[in-house]
Amino acid sequence: MRIFAIGLFVVSHAVCQAAEQQAPALPEPLTLEYALSLAEEVTPEMQLLQADILQAEAGIKDAESLTGFNSNVEMRAGYVDPPALSPDQDNEDYRLGIIASKTLYDFGQSHAAEDAAQQLLASSKYNYFDARQRRRIKIMRRYFDVILADLQFSRYNEEMAVVFIDMDRITERRKLGQASDIEVLEKETAYQRIRHLRYKSQNEQRRTRALLAQVLNRPGMLPDSLATPELKSIKRKLAEVEKYQQVALAHNALLKSLQAQVAGLEQSVIQARRSDNPVLTGKIEAYSYSRDLSSNDRLRAGVVLEIPLWSGGTRDAKQATAQAALYRVRARRQQAELDIKQNVLETWLELDALNVNLEEMHTTADYRELYLDRSRALYEMEVKADLGDSMVLVTEAERNLRDVEFRIALAWERLDALTGGYMNLDTN
C-alpha cells in the first residue's frame, strides 16, 4: 500500500508540474474573483497535504487487508530415496498447492485499526480545507496590498507635482531677488523628500505585485492593473461574539482535524489493547502431488484459532505509546479551543472598531471632495487656492478609505475561516 501511495503522489506531482508550466497568463485587469478562484490550484503546500490524504487512504486499505482474502501458490520439489518396499521408486518428489485464507474474527483488532485509519483520513481532509481557507485570505491580502500601493503612489506622485511647481516658482522669484536662498532650499528639501517617497512607493508597487503573482502560483507574471473589488462583506452586521465562538468550536477546520486525530488515537489505544487477542482464521488448501501417499491430502478446509499466551510486554508497550500520543493530541485540541475562542474575540473586536473607523473615513472623504470643489472654484475665479494640496488630500482620503474597507473584508474572511465556513452569520 505504501508503494501505491507513493505512485499516486509521483503522478500527482508530475501533473502539478505540467499544470504549473502551462499556467495561463493573468487577465487584465485582474479581478479579485479570478484571483480567489486560483486558490483551488495545487501549490507545493497543498501538494504536501494531498500526499497526507493519499497516505491516509493507503492506511485504510492496509487496515482493511487485515481481514481481507489472501491466497498464494506453494511449490515444493525435492529428491527422495524411497524404501525398497515402496511401490513408487521414482526419485522425484514435488507438491503444488493453492492456499486461500481469511481472518474470520480477531476480537476487534481489525475494526479498531480501520476506524483509526478512517479518522486519520478525515483529519487530513480537514487540514487541506483549512490550508485552502488560509490561502484565500493570503490572496485577498496580497491583492489589496497592490491596490493600496497604487493609491499610495498616486498620492505621492500628485504631491511631488505640487511641490515641484512651488519649487520652480520660488526659484524664479529668487532670480528676481524676491526670495532668499534659504527659502529655495526649503522648497527643494520638501521636493526631494516627496521625490524619495514617490520612488519608494513605486518600488512598493512592483514588490506587492511580485508577492501577488507568487501567491497565485504565477511567479514572474506581474499583473499590470487590478480591478477595484466590490466588497459585499462591508455591509455585513455583527452578531454577538458568543455566537461566533460557539460556531467556531463546533465547525473550525483545525479543531475538527484535531478531534478526528483524538478519535483515531482512541481507536489505536483499543487496537493496541487487543493486539494479543485470539485470531480465528478460515483456510482452504488444494494440492497436487507427484507421489501417491496416504498422508497426502488433495483438499483441506478448516479453521485455525490462534491464542497468544505471552507477548513479552509487547502489548503494554504498544498501548503506552498510543496512550501517550492520545494525551498529546488531546492537549493540543484543548489549547486550540482556547486560541480559537480568543482569535474569534479579537477578530470580532477588530470588526467592531473598523466599522466605526469606516464611518470616519467616509466623512473625511466627503469633506475632502467638498473642499476640493471649493478650491477648484476659487482657482477658476483666480483667487488664491490650495488646489494642488486639495487634490493630494482627496487621493489620500480615498487610500485611507480603501484601507479600512480592505481590513474589514479581511477580518470577515478570517472570521468565516475561524467558524469553518459553516454558516454566514449575516444579520442583515
C-alpha positions in Angstrom: 0.0 0.0 0.0 2.9 2.3 0.7 4.2 1.8 -2.9 0.6 2.5 -4.1 0.5 5.9 -2.3 4.0 6.9 -3.4 3.0 6.1 -7.0 -0.1 8.3 -6.8 2.0 11.0 -5.3 4.5 10.9 -8.1 1.7 11.0 -10.7 0.1 14.0 -8.8 3.5 15.7 -8.7 4.0 15.3 -12.4 0.5 16.6 -13.2 1.1 19.6 -10.9 4.4 20.4 -12.6 2.8 20.2 -16.0 -0.1 22.5 -14.9 2.4 25.0 -13.5 4.4 25.1 -16.8 1.2 25.6 -18.8 -0.4 28.1 -16.4 -2.4 30.7 -18.3 -1.5 34.3 -18.1 -3.4 36.5 -15.7 -6.2 38.6 -17.2 -6.0 42.3 -17.5 -7.4 43.8 -15.4 -7.1 41.1 -12.8 -10.2 40.7 -10.6 -10.4 39.5 -7.0 -12.9 36.8 -8.1 -10.4 35.4 -10.6 -7.6 35.6 -8.1 -9.6 33.7 -5.5 -10.5 31.1 -8.0 -6.8 30.2 -8.2 -6.9 29.2 -4.5 -8.2 25.8 -5.8 -5.0 25.3 -7.8 -2.3 22.9 -6.4 0.7 24.6 -4.8 3.7 22.9 -3.1 2.0 23.4 0.3 -1.3 21.9 -1.0 0.6 19.1 -2.7 2.1 18.0 0.6 -1.4 18.0 2.2 -2.7 15.9 -0.8 0.2 13.5 -0.1 -1.1 13.2 3.5 -4.6 12.3 2.2 -3.1 9.7 -0.2 -1.1 8.2 2.7 -4.2 8.1 4.9 -6.2 6.4 2.1 -3.4 3.8 1.8 -3.6 3.3 5.6 -7.3 2.5 5.2 -6.5 -0.1 2.6 -3.8 -1.5 4.8 -6.2 -1.8 7.7 -8.8 -3.5 5.6 -6.2 -6.0 4.4 -6.1 -7.4 8.0 -9.4 -9.2 7.3 -9.1 -9.4 3.6 -8.9 -12.6 1.4 -5.4 -13.9 0.9 -4.2 -16.6 -1.5 -0.9 -18.0 -2.5 0.7 -20.8 -4.5 3.0 -23.1 -2.8 5.5 -25.2 -4.8 7.9 -27.7 -3.3 10.4 -30.0 -5.2 13.0 -32.5 -3.9 14.9 -35.7 -4.4 14.0 -38.8 -2.4 15.4 -42.3 -2.0 12.2 -44.4 -1.5 12.4 -47.6 0.6 12.6 -50.9 -1.2 9.1 -51.8 -0.2 7.6 -48.6 -1.7 5.6 -49.3 -4.9 6.7 -45.9 -6.3 10.5 -46.0 -6.8 10.7 -42.6 -8.5 13.2 -40.2 -7.0 11.4 -37.1 -7.9 9.1 -35.6 -5.3 7.1 -32.4 -5.7 4.0 -30.8 -4.3 2.0 -27.9 -5.9 -0.7 -26.3 -3.8 -3.1 -23.3 -3.8 -3.8 -21.9 -0.3 -6.6 -19.4 0.5 -7.2 -17.9 3.9 -9.2 -15.2 5.5 -9.3 -13.8 9.0 -12.8 -14.6 10.2 -12.7 -12.9 13.6 -9.9 -11.1 15.6 -11.9 -9.9 18.5 -11.9 -6.2 17.4 -8.3 -5.6 16.4 -9.0 -5.0 12.7 -12.2 -3.0 13.4 -10.2 -0.6 15.6 -7.4 -0.3 13.0 -10.0 0.6 10.3 -11.7 3.2 12.5 -8.3 4.7 13.3 -7.4 4.9 9.6 -10.7 6.5 8.7 -10.2 9.2 11.4 -6.7 9.9 10.1 -8.2 10.4 6.6 -10.8 12.8 8.0 -8.1 14.7 9.8 -6.0 15.1 6.6 -9.0 16.4 4.7 -9.8 19.0 7.3 -6.2 20.1 7.2 -6.5 20.5 3.5 -9.7 22.6 3.8 -8.0 24.7 6.5 -5.0 25.4 4.3 -7.3 26.3 1.4 -9.0 28.9 3.6 -5.7 30.3 4.7 -4.6 30.6 1.1 -7.8 32.6 0.2 -7.0 35.0 3.0 -3.4 35.4 1.8 -4.6 36.0 -1.8 -7.0 38.7 -0.6 -4.3 40.4 1.4 -1.8 40.4 -1.4 -4.5 41.7 -3.8 -5.4 44.5 -1.5 -1.8 45.4 -0.9 -1.3 46.0 -4.7 -4.3 48.4 -4.8 -3.2 50.3 -1.8 0.3 50.6 -3.2 -1.1 52.0 -6.4 -3.1 54.6 -4.4 -0.1 55.5 -2.3 1.9 56.0 -5.5 -0.8 58.3 -6.9 -0.8 60.3 -3.7 3.0 60.9 -3.7 3.0 61.5 -7.5 0.4 64.3 -7.2 2.2 65.8 -4.2 5.6 65.7 -6.0 4.0 67.6 -8.9 2.6 70.2 -6.5 5.9 70.6 -4.6 7.8 70.8 -7.9 5.6 73.7 -9.0 6.2 75.5 -5.7 10.0 74.9 -6.0 10.0 76.2 -9.6 8.1 79.4 -8.6 10.4 80.1 -5.7 13.4 79.6 -7.9 12.1 82.2 -10.4 11.4 84.6 -7.6 15.0 84.3 -6.4 16.2 85.2 -9.8 14.1 88.4 -9.5 15.5 89.0 -6.0 12.2 88.3 -4.4 13.2 85.2 -2.4 16.2 84.1 -0.4 18.4 81.1 -0.8 17.1 79.6 2.4 13.5 79.7 1.0 14.6 78.0 -2.2 16.5 75.3 -0.2 13.4 74.8 2.0 11.2 74.1 -1.1 13.9 71.9 -2.7 14.2 69.9 0.6 10.5 69.3 0.6 10.7 68.3 -3.1 13.5 65.8 -2.5 11.6 64.3 0.4 8.5 63.7 -1.6 10.5 62.5 -4.6 12.1 59.9 -2.4 8.7 58.8 -1.1 7.4 58.6 -4.6 10.2 56.3 -5.8 9.8 54.2 -2.7 6.1 53.8 -3.3 6.8 53.0 -7.0 9.1 50.1 -5.8 6.3 49.1 -3.4 4.1 48.7 -6.5 6.5 46.2 -8.0 7.1 44.4 -4.7 3.4 43.9 -3.9 2.7 42.7 -7.5 5.6 40.1 -7.2 4.1 38.8 -4.0 0.7 38.6 -5.5 2.0 36.7 -8.5 3.8 34.3 -6.2 0.8 33.5 -4.0 -1.3 33.0 -7.2 1.3 30.4 -8.3 2.3 32.6 -11.2 5.9 33.7 -10.3 7.1 36.3 -12.6 3.7 37.1 -14.1 3.2 40.5 -12.5 -0.3 41.9 -13.2 -0.4 45.3 -14.7 -3.8 46.5 -13.5 -6.2 45.3 -10.8 -10.0 45.9 -10.7 -11.3 47.5 -7.5 -13.4 44.8 -6.0 -17.0 45.3 -4.8 -16.9 44.1 -1.2 -20.3 43.0 -0.1 -18.9 42.0 3.3 -18.6 45.6 4.3 -22.3 45.8 4.8 -22.5 42.7 7.0 -23.7 43.2 10.6 -22.0 41.7 13.6 -23.9 39.2 15.8 -23.0 38.6 19.4 -19.4 37.3 19.8 -20.6 34.3 21.7 -22.5 33.1 18.7 -19.3 33.1 16.6 -17.4 31.3 19.3 -20.0 28.5 19.5 -19.9 28.0 15.8 -16.1 28.0 15.7 -15.9 25.4 18.5 -18.3 23.2 16.5 -17.0 23.7 13.0 -13.5 25.1 12.9 -11.5 23.0 10.5 -8.4 22.8 12.7 -10.5 21.7 15.7 -12.3 19.1 13.6 -8.9 17.8 12.4 -7.6 17.5 16.0 -10.9 15.9 17.1 -10.5 13.3 14.3 -7.0 12.7 15.4 -8.2 12.2 19.0 -10.9 9.7 17.8 -8.3 7.9 15.7 -5.8 7.6 18.5 -8.6 6.4 20.9 -9.1 3.5 18.4 -5.3 3.0 18.2 -5.3 2.5 22.0 -8.1 -0.1 21.7 -6.2 -1.8 18.9 -3.1 -1.9 21.0 -5.0 -3.3 23.9 -6.4 -6.1 21.7 -3.2 -6.8 19.9 -2.7 -10.1 21.7 -6.4 -11.3 21.4 -7.1 -14.6 19.7 -7.4 -14.7 15.9 -9.8 -17.1 14.1 -8.7 -17.8 10.5 -10.5 -19.9 7.8 -8.3 -21.7 5.4 -8.8 -23.8 2.2 -5.9 -25.8 0.7 -5.8 -27.8 -2.6 -2.7 -29.8 -3.6 -1.3 -31.9 -6.4 1.4 -34.5 -5.7 3.9 -36.4 -7.7 3.7 -39.4 -5.4 0.6 -41.1 -4.1 0.9 -41.4 -0.4 -1.8 -42.0 2.2 -0.7 -38.9 4.1 -1.0 -36.6 1.1 -4.4 -34.8 1.2 -5.6 -33.2 -2.0 -8.1 -30.9 -0.4 -8.2 -29.4 3.1 -10.6 -26.9 4.7 -10.9 -25.8 8.2 -10.5 -23.0 10.8 -7.5 -22.1 12.9 -7.7 -20.4 16.3 -4.5 -18.8 17.5 -4.4 -17.8 21.2 -1.3 -15.9 22.3 -0.1 -16.9 25.7 2.7 -14.4 26.4 3.8 -11.4 24.4 6.8 -10.4 26.5 5.3 -6.9 27.2 4.8 -6.0 23.6 1.1 -5.2 24.1 1.8 -3.0 27.1 4.4 -1.1 25.1 2.1 -0.5 22.1 -0.7 0.6 24.4 1.5 3.0 26.3 2.8 4.5 23.1 -0.7 5.0 21.7 -1.9 6.4 25.0 0.9 9.0 25.1 0.1 10.1 21.6 -3.5 10.4 22.6 -2.7 12.6 25.6 -0.6 14.9 23.4 -3.3 15.4 20.8 -5.9 16.0 23.5 -3.8 18.7 25.0 -3.3 20.3 21.6 -7.0 20.3 21.0 -7.7 21.9 24.3 -5.1 24.6 23.6 -6.5 25.1 20.1 -10.0 25.6 21.6 -8.7 28.4 23.8 -6.7 30.0 21.0 -9.6 29.9 18.6 -12.1 31.5 21.1 -9.5 34.2 21.7 -8.9 34.7 17.9 -12.7 35.0 17.4 -13.0 37.6 20.1 -10.1 39.6 18.8 -11.4 39.5 15.2 -14.9 40.5 16.4 -13.4 43.5 18.4 -11.4 44.5 15.3 -14.5 44.4 13.1 -16.4 46.4 15.7 -13.7 49.1 15.8 -13.3 49.1 12.0 -17.0 49.7 11.4 -16.7 52.9 13.4 -13.5 53.8 11.6 -15.2 53.3 8.3 -17.8 55.9 9.1 -15.0 58.3 10.0 -13.3 57.6 6.6 -16.5 58.2 4.7 -16.9 61.5 6.5 -13.3 62.5 5.8 -13.6 61.5 2.1 -16.8 63.6 1.7 -15.1 66.6 3.4 -12.1 66.3 1.1 -14.3 66.2 -2.0 -16.3 69.3 -1.0 -13.0 71.1 -0.1 -11.6 70.2 -3.5 -14.7 71.6 -5.2 -14.3 74.8 -3.3 -10.6 75.0 -4.1 -11.3 74.4 -7.8 -14.0 77.1 -7.8 -11.6 79.6 -6.1 -8.9 78.7 -8.6 -11.1 79.3 -11.6 -12.0 82.7 -10.1 -8.3 83.4 -9.9 -8.5 83.6 -6.1 -5.6 82.2 -4.2 -6.4 78.5 -3.5 -4.6 75.3 -2.4 -6.0 73.3 -5.4 -2.9 71.0 -5.6 -2.9 70.2 -1.9 -6.7 69.5 -2.0 -6.2 67.0 -4.8 -3.5 65.3 -2.8 -5.7 65.1 0.3 -8.6 63.7 -1.8 -6.3 60.9 -3.1 -5.0 60.3 0.5 -8.6 60.1 1.8 -9.5 57.6 -0.9 -6.5 55.5 0.0 -7.4 55.5 3.7 -11.0 54.6 3.0 -9.9 51.7 0.8 -7.5 50.6 3.5 -10.3 50.4 6.1 -12.7 48.6 3.7 -10.0 46.0 2.9 -9.2 45.4 6.5 -12.9 44.8 7.2 -13.1 42.4 4.3 -10.1 40.5 5.5 -11.4 40.4 9.1 -14.7 38.9 7.9 -12.8 36.3 5.8 -10.8 35.4 8.9 -13.9 35.1 11.0 -15.5 32.9 8.3 -12.4 30.7 8.3 -12.5 30.5 12.1 -16.1 29.3 12.0 -15.2 26.7 9.4 -17.1 28.4 6.6 -20.1 26.6 8.0 -22.5 29.5 8.0 -22.7 33.1 7.1 -23.7 35.0 10.2 -25.0 37.9 8.3 -27.8 39.6 10.4 -28.9 42.0 7.6 
